[in-house]
Amino acid sequence: VGDKIRVPKESIPGASIDLELTLQAGALVDGILAVTNLTPRIDPARSPVDASGAAAVGLTTEAMSGTGSGATVSLAVAGGKVTSVTVVDTGSGYTAGDRIRVSQSQIPGMFTVPVDTSQLTSANVVNVTTVAHRRVFSACRARVNRIGRLEVAISVEDRVTDNGVYGFSLSVTNPLVDPADNVWSIETAGQISTLFPGVELWTFGSVSLTPATTASNFGLAVENTIVVEFEPANPLPSGGSIQLRTPPGFQFAHNFGACDGVLETSTGTGVQSECLVSAAVGAPGEYAQILRVKLLEEVPNGQTYRLIAGVFNPSTSGPAEDWRLQSFSGSVADDRLVDAVSIPGFRVVGRLALWTGTVQDNPTGEASGKVVFHFQAEGVQAGDEIQILAPVGFSLVGTSGCSGYRSIAGSAPAPSCSGARLSFRATGAGAINHEFEIIVTNPARTPKVQENFWACQHRRAGTLVAAAAFAGVGIVPVPVVRVNLLPGIRSAQSSGGSIQFLVTAALAADMISVRALSSGGDLSGSTTSCGTLVSRETSRVNVTLTVTPGVVSGLILKNVTLSSAGVTEWEVVTLQGGAIRDRWQGSGFTQAPKLQVESAVFSQLVDAHPSSQWRPAVGQTAEAVFELFAEATISAGSVI
């Protein structure tokens, strides 16, 4: 008897303070609240007068004195006041006279005033406690002032004393990026605080979105590729996820929800993940889609990542709209948001009536090949420019102007070329329908997926009017190969020699194929201790061998028979599952001309060589005659 319990104001609809109850005689049976004979006394000084509604059911309590716990109550509310209390769960450990409290947050209609007492000194805790138990601040309103700042006005209903410490909280929606001027201030009754810093938001840094094409898409005809670069502010665990949401009208490429989106580091190292596309969200015709990448390994912060995904642009042109990037520490069901950012999108322009191109006839790295293009642009005006943009690393420039340019059909002004760009400048109005060919020089490697597009753009005074693009082909990379003649081999037409091939490939492979070109030799009898010999012919040997990109792979062919003298020429190809990965053709070592000893005569012809004798003694003079056959001329001054 005499224990007090408290019903938190959060449990009482509309209450501004907690409800305290003092247990009376008969309220307890063996330390347990008696539901039938509980007659709690409501402390008038500790009872709200501004609660809303008529009742609050199943509210938790907090013990203010005594050792009891676990009691829950229901409140009856009338005229903003709590009129009666009913025990729902008796809890345990209570004694008569204990005080319990129902927190304000459980009482509908109340304004929550949390206080962080860790930031307060013992001298002013009394003021905080007083504020926490009486309503000083009321509901607020917000507006954007004339200089673009957000103002929040909070009404003060009770006197705020000098040197008091008060606390209040606001429910706000954070921006998607850190404000340039991230400071707050408080102003009241002609007084204003100094500026104090806001919190640093958890948002992605170094964010960008790059599309392969900005052209509109008719009937999902052309898949665009977008690359989103970002740097997480917080690490993400395995099992977390990254989510990208499109503006209205865009659709992610997927197959029954599964997509081929790729997450990788800025250096191209893949991150183990699964890609899923959700159903469309939003109103019909204005829907957006969500691509979610489930992480199968941890993603640390402090480094840049790339999310590469296929997307179909809207079917009509439109202004640039923001994309939304978010990360979550858990699964879709958990939705524990970690980082978020809004990414500026791109303007969707009209699509060219026609834009096609053939595959270059020589896709080998650093080689040259012919490509045929055909475009049709409508509504062209004098001074407009039609630009053909090659993928990164290609060159369209020849010794004079555009390399190998030849008009095939239609007409267009003479083009100009610079690097990977070919341009036609219109001299009159009307449509341009033109087919032509050009010789292109390939890069050493296939461009990144987001950069391997051939684009055609119609520009007017620098502004994009219409565009189209199609994906380029893969380039067969050129590995770095060194061919060495090992000690032991003699000269041309000699057998039993060993040749070493040191291959630094660009792509992973499981086989190396070596072919002897001019001055190479006969490989049909060759053997190897590196890998497994699969097949051998006169000019070609295939060996299974694990090839790691960027790592030198060594292959030694033994018992090689060399052919004619001169610089050796070789072809080295790496393969994966039978498909060509890298190809190299080039010069190897220089093969020495043949110098053959036809006979060696020692003392057999005594008459011809009188100073030579049978079995000359040690230290005595004898003559030796060597008859030589030289494949190449031995010039005067040479040493044998």
MARMARFI-488006 format. One record per residue (C-alpha): z, y, x; residue number from 1. Coordinates in steps of 0.001 Angstrom, whole numbers, always signed. Layout:
N
<<Z, Y, X>, NUM>
...
! end
This chain:
640
<<+0, +0, +0>, 1>
<<-921, +3417, +1320>, 2>
<<-3851, +2233, +3471>, 3>
<<-6908, +4379, +3076>, 4>
<<-10503, +3217, +3019>, 5>
<<-13619, +5336, +3069>, 6>
<<-16938, +5033, +1219>, 7>
<<-19577, +6715, +3438>, 8>
<<-21314, +9632, +1767>, 9>
<<-24660, +7979, +2625>, 10>
<<-23759, +5346, +28>, 11>
<<-23042, +7876, -2740>, 12>
<<-26115, +9398, -4433>, 13>
<<-26241, +13138, -3697>, 14>
<<-22820, +13358, -1997>, 15>
<<-22280, +15807, +889>, 16>
<<-19003, +14267, +2098>, 17>
<<-17494, +10802, +2357>, 18>
<<-15242, +9342, -337>, 19>
<<-11722, +8382, +764>, 20>
<<-9578, +5950, -1237>, 21>
<<-5835, +5265, -844>, 22>
<<-4792, +1786, -1855>, 23>
<<-2008, +1682, -4434>, 24>
<<+580, -974, -5269>, 25>
<<-1006, -3942, -6979>, 26>
<<-4366, -3388, -5322>, 27>
<<-3771, -6124, -2779>, 28>
<<-3134, -9844, -2858>, 29>
<<-2338, -11280, +588>, 30>
<<-4181, -8458, +2305>, 31>
<<-7309, -8815, +157>, 32>
<<-8486, -6153, -2259>, 33>
<<-7900, -7297, -5792>, 34>
<<-10968, -6550, -7851>, 35>
<<-9203, -6700, -11181>, 36>
<<-6184, -4536, -10404>, 37>
<<-7549, -2077, -7796>, 38>
<<-6536, +1440, -8723>, 39>
<<-7873, +3541, -5841>, 40>
<<-6980, +7193, -5591>, 41>
<<-9895, +9486, -4903>, 42>
<<-8956, +12276, -2510>, 43>
<<-10194, +15518, -4179>, 44>
<<-10604, +17192, -796>, 45>
<<-12688, +14295, +425>, 46>
<<-14861, +13706, -2641>, 47>
<<-18412, +15071, -3074>, 48>
<<-19212, +17496, -5856>, 49>
<<-23003, +17438, -5442>, 50>
<<-23940, +13781, -5866>, 51>
<<-26968, +12962, -7985>, 52>
<<-27621, +10153, -10425>, 53>
<<-25065, +8217, -12449>, 54>
<<-24099, +5313, -10205>, 55>
<<-24422, +3827, -6719>, 56>
<<-24022, +63, -6361>, 57>
<<-23047, -2164, -3409>, 58>
<<-22105, +557, -933>, 59>
<<-20616, -353, +2419>, 60>
<<-17315, +1165, +3534>, 61>
<<-15807, +2190, +6818>, 62>
<<-12070, +1886, +7563>, 63>
<<-10417, +5195, +8484>, 64>
<<-6980, +3637, +8894>, 65>
<<-5661, +115, +9062>, 66>
<<-7562, -2931, +10286>, 67>
<<-9392, -4011, +7145>, 68>
<<-13156, -4503, +7025>, 69>
<<-15998, -5785, +4893>, 70>
<<-15243, -4119, +1562>, 71>
<<-18165, -2903, -554>, 72>
<<-17853, -767, -3663>, 73>
<<-19835, +747, -6519>, 74>
<<-19410, +4350, -7617>, 75>
<<-19732, +5999, -10989>, 76>
<<-21065, +9557, -10736>, 77>
<<-20896, +12288, -13377>, 78>
<<-21471, +16006, -12949>, 79>
<<-22057, +15547, -9218>, 80>
<<-18584, +14006, -8784>, 81>
<<-17451, +10444, -8170>, 82>
<<-15408, +9533, -11224>, 83>
<<-14498, +5911, -10543>, 84>
<<-14756, +3152, -7954>, 85>
<<-15334, -565, -8533>, 86>
<<-14803, -3142, -5791>, 87>
<<-17822, -5448, -5293>, 88>
<<-16696, -7338, -2154>, 89>
<<-12984, -7385, -1333>, 90>
<<-13368, -7728, +2433>, 91>
<<-10224, -8727, +4366>, 92>
<<-7316, -7366, +6427>, 93>
<<-6477, -4397, +4221>, 94>
<<-2954, -3130, +3405>, 95>
<<-1836, -758, +711>, 96>
<<-2359, +2867, +1787>, 97>
<<-5352, +2153, +4002>, 98>
<<-8065, +4774, +3880>, 99>
<<-11727, +3767, +3575>, 100>
<<-14847, +5893, +3497>, 101>
<<-18322, +5695, +1930>, 102>
<<-20743, +7526, +4216>, 103>
<<-22754, +10468, +2954>, 104>
<<-26091, +8842, +3776>, 105>
<<-25493, +6214, +1053>, 106>
<<-24936, +8832, -1647>, 107>
<<-28257, +9961, -3198>, 108>
<<-28987, +13663, -3043>, 109>
<<-26988, +14434, +82>, 110>
<<-28105, +16321, +3190>, 111>
<<-27303, +14267, +6313>, 112>
<<-25510, +16084, +9146>, 113>
<<-25214, +13714, +12132>, 114>
<<-23429, +14983, +15244>, 115>
<<-23729, +13637, +18780>, 116>
<<-20091, +13887, +19905>, 117>
<<-20984, +12777, +23417>, 118>
<<-22286, +16280, +23996>, 119>
<<-19094, +17970, +22789>, 120>
<<-15803, +18776, +24485>, 121>
<<-12433, +17781, +23067>, 122>
<<-11710, +21421, +22270>, 123>
<<-14454, +21744, +19681>, 124>
<<-14425, +18292, +18108>, 125>
<<-12242, +19715, +15331>, 126>
<<-15002, +22125, +14313>, 127>
<<-17549, +19338, +14280>, 128>
<<-15309, +17129, +12173>, 129>
<<-14852, +19960, +9710>, 130>
<<-18588, +20517, +9435>, 131>
<<-19242, +16817, +9064>, 132>
<<-16900, +16724, +6063>, 133>
<<-18125, +19759, +4195>, 134>
<<-21592, +20915, +3360>, 135>
<<-22624, +23897, +5434>, 136>
<<-26424, +23484, +5457>, 137>
<<-28635, +22836, +2454>, 138>
<<-32237, +21765, +1975>, 139>
<<-34878, +23381, +4154>, 140>
<<-38431, +24676, +3862>, 141>
<<-41163, +24895, +6480>, 142>
<<-44203, +27097, +7109>, 143>
<<-46629, +28025, +9880>, 144>
<<-46126, +31656, +10899>, 145>
<<-48803, +34196, +11786>, 146>
<<-48936, +33150, +15457>, 147>
<<-49391, +29488, +14614>, 148>
<<-45817, +28315, +15196>, 149>
<<-43984, +26018, +12822>, 150>
<<-40914, +27659, +11278>, 151>
<<-38180, +25673, +9526>, 152>
<<-35800, +27669, +7344>, 153>
<<-32397, +26075, +6599>, 154>
<<-30094, +27705, +4040>, 155>
<<-26439, +28216, +5040>, 156>
<<-24136, +27656, +2069>, 157>
<<-20776, +28047, +3784>, 158>
<<-19455, +30349, +6473>, 159>
<<-20261, +29402, +10036>, 160>
<<-17384, +30438, +12262>, 161>
<<-17665, +31992, +15695>, 162>
<<-17725, +29633, +18677>, 163>
<<-18009, +26634, +16377>, 164>
<<-20208, +23684, +17169>, 165>
<<-22387, +22477, +14305>, 166>
<<-24951, +19771, +13968>, 167>
<<-27869, +19086, +11677>, 168>
<<-30936, +16869, +11740>, 169>
<<-34503, +17334, +10600>, 170>
<<-37030, +14697, +9693>, 171>
<<-40235, +15721, +11477>, 172>
<<-43596, +14159, +12226>, 173>
<<-44392, +14349, +15912>, 174>
<<-47794, +15594, +17082>, 175>
<<-50159, +13137, +18735>, 176>
<<-50194, +15079, +22010>, 177>
<<-47541, +17059, +23852>, 178>
<<-47741, +20729, +22804>, 179>
<<-48776, +23113, +25576>, 180>
<<-45638, +25145, +24794>, 181>
<<-43103, +22427, +24004>, 182>
<<-39989, +24524, +23305>, 183>
<<-37661, +25156, +20363>, 184>
<<-35351, +28023, +19389>, 185>
<<-32775, +28756, +16657>, 186>
<<-32415, +32119, +14910>, 187>
<<-29838, +33196, +12316>, 188>
<<-28237, +36442, +11132>, 189>
<<-30062, +38500, +13735>, 190>
<<-29089, +36134, +16551>, 191>
<<-31584, +34020, +18468>, 192>
<<-31065, +31318, +21030>, 193>
<<-32790, +30971, +24352>, 194>
<<-35777, +28642, +24332>, 195>
<<-34805, +25033, +24921>, 196>
<<-37268, +22239, +25784>, 197>
<<-38462, +19719, +23263>, 198>
<<-38633, +16030, +23993>, 199>
<<-41506, +14638, +25997>, 200>
<<-43589, +12677, +23543>, 201>
<<-44556, +9074, +24055>, 202>
<<-48296, +9513, +24061>, 203>
<<-51234, +8185, +26020>, 204>
<<-52464, +10197, +28976>, 205>
<<-55898, +10585, +30602>, 206>
<<-57582, +9775, +27279>, 207>
<<-61335, +9844, +26723>, 208>
<<-63901, +8194, +24445>, 209>
<<-67490, +7680, +25637>, 210>
<<-70254, +6284, +23376>, 211>
<<-73497, +4709, +24592>, 212>
<<-75344, +6559, +21833>, 213>
<<-74487, +9187, +19236>, 214>
<<-77411, +8327, +16960>, 215>
<<-76864, +7414, +13328>, 216>
<<-77440, +3789, +12380>, 217>
<<-79640, +2498, +9588>, 218>
<<-78442, -771, +8111>, 219>
<<-76309, -1803, +11109>, 220>
<<-79509, -2137, +13155>, 221>
<<-78181, -1106, +16574>, 222>
<<-74752, -1862, +17987>, 223>
<<-73244, +1048, +19882>, 224>
<<-70773, +505, +22712>, 225>
<<-67762, +2765, +23083>, 226>
<<-65349, +2967, +25988>, 227>
<<-61837, +4339, +25470>, 228>
<<-59932, +5155, +28653>, 229>
<<-56179, +5728, +28479>, 230>
<<-52972, +5586, +30456>, 231>
<<-49911, +4229, +28572>, 232>
<<-46724, +6259, +28760>, 233>
<<-44682, +3082, +28285>, 234>
<<-45238, -511, +29408>, 235>
<<-46257, -3029, +26787>, 236>
<<-44960, -6618, +26742>, 237>
<<-46968, -9763, +26234>, 238>
<<-47189, -10119, +22461>, 239>
<<-47549, -6381, +21980>, 240>
<<-50753, -4817, +20760>, 241>
<<-53083, -1835, +21073>, 242>
<<-54761, -465, +17962>, 243>
<<-57858, +1742, +17649>, 244>
<<-58796, +3290, +14314>, 245>
<<-62243, +4695, +13601>, 246>
<<-63086, +7858, +11672>, 247>
<<-64633, +7217, +8230>, 248>
<<-68055, +5593, +8295>, 249>
<<-67803, +3679, +11580>, 250>
<<-67637, -113, +11655>, 251>
<<-66532, -2359, +14494>, 252>
<<-68830, -5237, +15377>, 253>
<<-67105, -8532, +14586>, 254>
<<-67634, -12071, +13386>, 255>
<<-65352, -12839, +10443>, 256>
<<-62657, -10595, +11947>, 257>
<<-62966, -11791, +15546>, 258>
<<-64468, -9253, +17926>, 259>
<<-65554, -9228, +21544>, 260>
<<-63628, -6133, +22559>, 261>
<<-62600, -6127, +26223>, 262>
<<-59456, -4626, +27735>, 263>
<<-59561, -4084, +31492>, 264>
<<-58088, -1949, +34238>, 265>
<<-60013, +965, +35708>, 266>
<<-61054, -1325, +38572>, 267>
<<-62627, -3828, +36173>, 268>
<<-59879, -6468, +36231>, 269>
<<-59650, -8059, +32798>, 270>
<<-56421, -8083, +30781>, 271>
<<-55805, -11290, +28836>, 272>
<<-55981, -10378, +25161>, 273>
<<-57354, -11262, +21735>, 274>
<<-59441, -8856, +19651>, 275>
<<-59301, -8697, +15848>, 276>
<<-60813, -6280, +13330>, 277>
<<-58917, -5546, +10131>, 278>
<<-60389, -5020, +6697>, 279>
<<-61647, -1549, +5893>, 280>
<<-59063, +989, +4817>, 281>
<<-59649, +4116, +2754>, 282>
<<-61765, +5043, -218>, 283>
<<-65225, +3463, -649>, 284>
<<-67786, +5402, +1335>, 285>
<<-65063, +6988, +3440>, 286>
<<-63420, +3883, +4843>, 287>
<<-62238, +3424, +8406>, 288>
<<-61628, +230, +10331>, 289>
<<-58885, -860, +12697>, 290>
<<-59434, -2850, +15869>, 291>
<<-56277, -4471, +17182>, 292>
<<-56032, -6018, +20642>, 293>
<<-53190, -8536, +20921>, 294>
<<-51846, -8675, +24475>, 295>
<<-51429, -12065, +26121>, 296>
<<-49910, -10551, +29260>, 297>
<<-47798, -7524, +30137>, 298>
<<-49540, -4148, +30440>, 299>
<<-47617, -1897, +32853>, 300>
<<-47728, +1864, +32518>, 301>
<<-48771, +4208, +35315>, 302>
<<-52410, +3055, +35518>, 303>
<<-55620, +3647, +33597>, 304>
<<-57112, +1039, +31271>, 305>
<<-60448, +725, +29464>, 306>
<<-60967, -640, +25959>, 307>
<<-64639, -1543, +25463>, 308>
<<-65806, -2405, +21949>, 309>
<<-68981, -2685, +19906>, 310>
<<-69278, -322, +16961>, 311>
<<-71885, +639, +14394>, 312>
<<-72270, +4384, +13905>, 313>
<<-72438, +5835, +10374>, 314>
<<-75812, +5745, +8618>, 315>
<<-75964, +9523, +8330>, 316>
<<-75337, +12359, +10747>, 317>
<<-71994, +14140, +10632>, 318>
<<-69471, +16230, +12567>, 319>
<<-67161, +14879, +15262>, 320>
<<-63934, +13397, +13898>, 321>
<<-60863, +12113, +15711>, 322>
<<-60186, +8475, +16532>, 323>
<<-56589, +7193, +16567>, 324>
<<-55126, +5080, +19391>, 325>
<<-51684, +3473, +19053>, 326>
<<-49670, +838, +20859>, 327>
<<-46973, -1441, +19467>, 328>
<<-44336, -3466, +21241>, 329>
<<-44517, -6270, +18693>, 330>
<<-46933, -8005, +16378>, 331>
<<-48720, -6530, +13394>, 332>
<<-45792, -7394, +11142>, 333>
<<-43282, -5646, +13414>, 334>
<<-45260, -2399, +13874>, 335>
<<-42808, -1000, +16431>, 336>
<<-44807, +2061, +17490>, 337>
<<-44641, +2917, +21202>, 338>
<<-47409, +5378, +22128>, 339>
<<-49919, +7237, +19970>, 340>
<<-52679, +9781, +20473>, 341>
<<-55559, +11382, +18623>, 342>
<<-58872, +11186, +20527>, 343>
<<-61703, +13673, +19908>, 344>
<<-64746, +11839, +18601>, 345>
<<-68450, +12612, +18875>, 346>
<<-70997, +14226, +16567>, 347>
<<-73356, +11727, +14952>, 348>
<<-76974, +12922, +15047>, 349>
<<-80164, +11749, +13374>, 350>
<<-82009, +8716, +14663>, 351>
<<-85484, +8803, +16220>, 352>
<<-88180, +7197, +14084>, 353>
<<-89089, +4792, +16903>, 354>
<<-87708, +3868, +20339>, 355>
<<-88552, +587, +22051>, 356>
<<-88970, -692, +25581>, 357>
<<-89928, -3877, +27383>, 358>
<<-87767, -5588, +29967>, 359>
<<-88663, -4647, +33554>, 360>
<<-90803, -7363, +35120>, 361>
<<-88606, -7610, +38236>, 362>
<<-84869, -7460, +37449>, 363>
<<-83782, -8099, +41035>, 364>
<<-81364, -5584, +42498>, 365>
<<-82928, -2707, +44444>, 366>
<<-86414, -3986, +43555>, 367>
<<-89078, -2061, +41632>, 368>
<<-90564, -3168, +38334>, 369>
<<-92698, -1904, +35474>, 370>
<<-91289, -937, +32059>, 371>
<<-93267, +36, +28930>, 372>
<<-91711, +2523, +26480>, 373>
<<-92714, +3693, +23015>, 374>
<<-91078, +6551, +21101>, 375>
<<-91777, +8590, +17987>, 376>
<<-90033, +11907, +17309>, 377>
<<-90454, +13789, +14023>, 378>
<<-90143, +17521, +13375>, 379>
<<-90685, +18534, +16977>, 380>
<<-91051, +22264, +17653>, 381>
<<-92643, +24035, +20593>, 382>
<<-90161, +24117, +23482>, 383>
<<-88288, +21023, +22310>, 384>
<<-87580, +18377, +24935>, 385>
<<-87844, +14596, +24690>, 386>
<<-85675, +12996, +27372>, 387>
<<-85734, +9365, +28512>, 388>
<<-82409, +8491, +30190>, 389>
<<-82216, +5337, +32311>, 390>
<<-78973, +3373, +32805>, 391>
<<-76719, +4445, +35655>, 392>
<<-78162, +3599, +39074>, 393>
<<-81858, +3423, +38133>, 394>
<<-84441, +5775, +39632>, 395>
<<-87634, +6959, +37920>, 396>
<<-88835, +9175, +40763>, 397>
<<-91817, +8248, +42909>, 398>
<<-93400, +9841, +45944>, 399>
<<-94947, +12459, +43683>, 400>
<<-93414, +12988, +40272>, 401>
<<-92620, +10111, +37940>, 402>
<<-93092, +6737, +39622>, 403>
<<-96202, +4958, +38344>, 404>
<<-96346, +6909, +35062>, 405>
<<-99355, +5948, +32921>, 406>
<<-100088, +6891, +29327>, 407>
<<-101023, +3895, +27156>, 408>
<<-101314, +5263, +23599>, 409>
<<-100754, +8537, +21821>, 410>
<<-100470, +11866, +23552>, 411>
<<-97664, +13853, +25099>, 412>
<<-97348, +16634, +27681>, 413>
<<-97181, +15573, +31321>, 414>
<<-93632, +14409, +32094>, 415>
<<-91258, +15466, +34851>, 416>
<<-88726, +13177, +36502>, 417>
<<-85401, +13745, +38201>, 418>
<<-83227, +10812, +39232>, 419>
<<-82748, +8628, +36147>, 420>
<<-84257, +11154, +33692>, 421>
<<-87830, +11575, +32445>, 422>
<<-88626, +14616, +30286>, 423>
<<-91496, +15726, +28039>, 424>
<<-91510, +19380, +26919>, 425>
<<-93396, +19962, +23661>, 426>
<<-96072, +22660, +23639>, 427>
<<-96598, +22653, +19880>, 428>
<<-95069, +21640, +16563>, 429>
<<-95363, +18248, +14887>, 430>
<<-94544, +14621, +15509>, 431>
<<-94963, +12980, +18932>, 432>
<<-95858, +9286, +19021>, 433>
<<-96337, +8101, +22586>, 434>
<<-96452, +4817, +24503>, 435>
<<-96386, +4788, +28295>, 436>
<<-95396, +2752, +31344>, 437>
<<-93426, +3678, +34425>, 438>
<<-92232, +1963, +37604>, 439>
<<-88439, +1916, +37903>, 440>
<<-86267, +1136, +40912>, 441>
<<-83310, -1048, +39966>, 442>
<<-79754, -534, +41156>, 443>
<<-78155, -3212, +43331>, 444>
<<-75899, -4363, +40480>, 445>
<<-75974, -4449, +36681>, 446>
<<-74463, -1185, +35376>, 447>
<<-71226, -1322, +33407>, 448>
<<-71735, -2482, +29840>, 449>
<<-71134, +1022, +28475>, 450>
<<-73639, +2485, +30954>, 451>
<<-76428, -103, +30640>, 452>
<<-78448, +1610, +27909>, 453>
<<-81913, +3155, +27840>, 454>
<<-81636, +6277, +25695>, 455>
<<-84186, +8619, +24157>, 456>
<<-83028, +12065, +23031>, 457>
<<-84726, +14868, +21122>, 458>
<<-83169, +18179, +22179>, 459>
<<-83742, +21736, +20970>, 460>
<<-82373, +24546, +23112>, 461>
<<-79973, +22060, +24693>, 462>
<<-78637, +20810, +21335>, 463>
<<-79113, +17157, +20436>, 464>
<<-81286, +16791, +17316>, 465>
<<-81942, +13040, +17221>, 466>
<<-81399, +10057, +19487>, 467>
<<-81737, +6304, +19896>, 468>
<<-80808, +3720, +22499>, 469>
<<-81211, +56, +23347>, 470>
<<-79332, -2134, +25811>, 471>
<<-80734, -2763, +29275>, 472>
<<-81068, -6158, +30936>, 473>
<<-78820, -7645, +33572>, 474>
<<-79760, -7017, +37176>, 475>
<<-79782, -9991, +39514>, 476>
<<-77480, -8672, +42245>, 477>
<<-78406, -8689, +45913>, 478>
<<-75698, -10376, +47957>, 479>
<<-75005, -9626, +51606>, 480>
<<-76252, -12511, +53755>, 481>
<<-76222, -13104, +57524>, 482>
<<-78165, -15991, +59057>, 483>
<<-77076, -17157, +62514>, 484>
<<-78528, -19725, +64921>, 485>
<<-75618, -21769, +66220>, 486>
<<-75415, -23091, +69811>, 487>
<<-77199, -26405, +70345>, 488>
<<-80553, -25656, +68792>, 489>
<<-83297, -25261, +71387>, 490>
<<-86590, -23730, +70380>, 491>
<<-89490, -23926, +67977>, 492>
<<-90363, -27422, +66738>, 493>
<<-86966, -28641, +67923>, 494>
<<-84760, -30780, +65707>, 495>
<<-81026, -31281, +65528>, 496>
<<-80149, -27597, +65344>, 497>
<<-77557, -25930, +63123>, 498>
<<-77983, -22725, +61098>, 499>
<<-75076, -20758, +59606>, 500>
<<-75392, -18720, +56385>, 501>
<<-72608, -16200, +55647>, 502>
<<-72895, -15114, +51993>, 503>
<<-70893, -12268, +50404>, 504>
<<-71870, -12538, +46739>, 505>
<<-71385, -10002, +43970>, 506>
<<-70763, -12588, +41262>, 507>
<<-68890, -15876, +41046>, 508>
<<-71011, -19004, +41439>, 509>
<<-70743, -22764, +41950>, 510>
<<-73940, -23439, +43946>, 511>
<<-75914, -21956, +46845>, 512>
<<-79646, -22592, +47167>, 513>
<<-81318, -21925, +50549>, 514>
<<-85104, -21725, +50904>, 515>
<<-86990, -21392, +54181>, 516>
<<-89837, -18917, +53996>, 517>
<<-92137, -18048, +56926>, 518>
<<-90939, -19396, +60304>, 519>
<<-88034, -21123, +58613>, 520>
<<-88408, -24791, +59351>, 521>
<<-88085, -28233, +57834>, 522>
<<-84864, -28717, +55838>, 523>
<<-85643, -32179, +54480>, 524>
<<-83419, -33921, +57049>, 525>
<<-80600, -31395, +57013>, 526>
<<-76969, -32216, +56301>, 527>
<<-73855, -30120, +55654>, 528>
<<-70089, -30419, +55859>, 529>
<<-69599, -27393, +53588>, 530>
<<-69640, -28364, +49941>, 531>
<<-71762, -31178, +48521>, 532>
<<-75469, -31584, +49175>, 533>
<<-77168, -31864, +45776>, 534>
<<-80851, -31904, +46727>, 535>
<<-83089, -31169, +49696>, 536>
<<-86782, -30645, +50181>, 537>
<<-88946, -29497, +53058>, 538>
<<-88199, -25845, +52415>, 539>
<<-85162, -25875, +50071>, 540>
<<-81591, -27176, +50066>, 541>
<<-79107, -26967, +47153>, 542>
<<-75385, -27238, +47914>, 543>
<<-72452, -27055, +45470>, 544>
<<-69935, -24614, +46838>, 545>
<<-67345, -22336, +45229>, 546>
<<-68463, -18728, +45623>, 547>
<<-65890, -15968, +45039>, 548>
<<-67126, -12391, +44494>, 549>
<<-66567, -10147, +47492>, 550>
<<-65403, -13052, +49687>, 551>
<<-67527, -14465, +52509>, 552>
<<-68735, -18009, +51746>, 553>
<<-69934, -19975, +54757>, 554>
<<-72631, -22651, +54663>, 555>
<<-73804, -24579, +57765>, 556>
<<-76994, -26662, +57668>, 557>
<<-77241, -29235, +60433>, 558>
<<-80210, -31237, +61768>, 559>
<<-82700, -28515, +60956>, 560>
<<-86204, -28763, +62455>, 561>
<<-87540, -25316, +63302>, 562>
<<-91192, -24410, +62941>, 563>
<<-93239, -21697, +64671>, 564>
<<-91775, -18912, +66784>, 565>
<<-90857, -15505, +65432>, 566>
<<-88421, -13914, +63022>, 567>
<<-87132, -16398, +60457>, 568>
<<-87357, -15484, +56758>, 569>
<<-85010, -16934, +54127>, 570>
<<-84155, -16802, +50464>, 571>
<<-80532, -17375, +49379>, 572>
<<-79697, -17711, +45663>, 573>
<<-76287, -18282, +44078>, 574>
<<-76070, -20051, +40702>, 575>
<<-73448, -20688, +38043>, 576>
<<-74116, -23586, +35707>, 577>
<<-77779, -23498, +36761>, 578>
<<-78202, -19777, +35950>, 579>
<<-79086, -17401, +38770>, 580>
<<-76247, -15048, +39689>, 581>
<<-77272, -13386, +42987>, 582>
<<-80536, -13463, +44935>, 583>
<<-81270, -12344, +48501>, 584>
<<-84433, -12450, +50588>, 585>
<<-84510, -11267, +54169>, 586>
<<-84825, -11897, +57859>, 587>
<<-82607, -14208, +59847>, 588>
<<-82523, -14836, +63565>, 589>
<<-85524, -14596, +65894>, 590>
<<-86791, -17998, +66888>, 591>
<<-87796, -18408, +70586>, 592>
<<-91345, -19576, +71406>, 593>
<<-91786, -23146, +72534>, 594>
<<-91652, -23824, +76276>, 595>
<<-92305, -27517, +76908>, 596>
<<-92042, -29478, +80156>, 597>
<<-95093, -31761, +80165>, 598>
<<-94016, -33674, +83288>, 599>
<<-91563, -33520, +86150>, 600>
<<-92811, -35012, +89432>, 601>
<<-90234, -35814, +92118>, 602>
<<-91558, -37400, +95309>, 603>
<<-93875, -39794, +93544>, 604>
<<-97001, -38337, +95183>, 605>
<<-96230, -38385, +98876>, 606>
<<-99716, -37344, +99909>, 607>
<<-99725, -34328, +97648>, 608>
<<-96257, -33352, +98684>, 609>
<<-95787, -34453, +102259>, 610>
<<-92417, -32810, +102744>, 611>
<<-90997, -34903, +99922>, 612>
<<-89699, -38361, +100860>, 613>
<<-88392, -41364, +99023>, 614>
<<-84753, -41120, +98330>, 615>
<<-84093, -37899, +100282>, 616>
<<-80684, -37712, +101776>, 617>
<<-78135, -35173, +100674>, 618>
<<-78817, -31839, +102247>, 619>
<<-82445, -32604, +103082>, 620>
<<-85418, -30736, +101605>, 621>
<<-87431, -32250, +98777>, 622>
<<-90119, -30824, +96501>, 623>
<<-90146, -30890, +92713>, 624>
<<-93148, -30043, +90516>, 625>
<<-92755, -29030, +86800>, 626>
<<-95789, -28828, +84528>, 627>
<<-95002, -26450, +81650>, 628>
<<-96622, -25711, +78266>, 629>
<<-95846, -22179, +76989>, 630>
<<-96538, -21310, +73345>, 631>
<<-96446, -17612, +74135>, 632>
<<-97725, -15681, +77125>, 633>
<<-95213, -15367, +79935>, 634>
<<-95685, -11937, +81392>, 635>
<<-95366, -11008, +85044>, 636>
<<-91791, -10331, +86048>, 637>
<<-90343, -12799, +83574>, 638>
<<-87645, -15147, +84775>, 639>
<<-87779, -18900, +84283>, 640>
! end
